[in-house]
Each structure stands twice: as structure tokens, then as C-alpha cells.
Amino acid sequence: MKQLRIVLISMIIGLLIGMALGVNIGRNKPLLSNPLAKESLVDRAKDLGNETLEKSGKALEKTGQALQDKANK
């Protein structure tokens, strides 16, 4: 009976830790950060803007490279 109790408590603790880590993974946060911390709308908008700017810069570089390759032919 005591072993069953230890196993169940261990499973519950493991489940809670796994859920906290899973939330952090889903939010692209460091694993050991607080999963309950709220990210402000301003911070999310800045992150999205930076990501969009980075992707558009890469697309612009690819387009420029393609134009240079076409002009050299």
C-alpha cells in the first residue's frame, strides 16, 4: 500500500512538472521560466514585429540575389 502511494504521488508530481515544461515549450520560453507569467500585449507585438521584419529582410535578400543572378546571365 505504501509503495502504491509513493508511485501515485510521484506520477502526480511528474505530471505537474511536465505540464509546466510543456506550457513553456508551447510559448517558446525558456524551460525553467514561470509558466504562469503573463506576457503583455506590447511585448508580444514587439516580438511579432521583430520576427516579421527579420523574415521580410531575408525575403528581400533572396529577391535581390535572384535579380543579380538574372542580370549576370
C-alpha positions, 0 to 999 in steps of 0.5 A: 500500500505504501509503495502504491502511494509513493508511485501515485504521488510521484506520477502526480508530481511528474505530471505537474512538472511536465505540464509546466515544461510543456506550457513553456515549450508551447510559448517558446520560453525558456524551460525553467521560466514561470509558466504562469507569467503573463506576457503583455500585449506590447511585448508580444507585438514587439516580438511579432514585429521583430520576427516579421521584419527579420523574415521580410529582410531575408525575403528581400535578400533572396529577391535581390540575389535572384535579380543579380543572378538574372542580370549576370546571365 
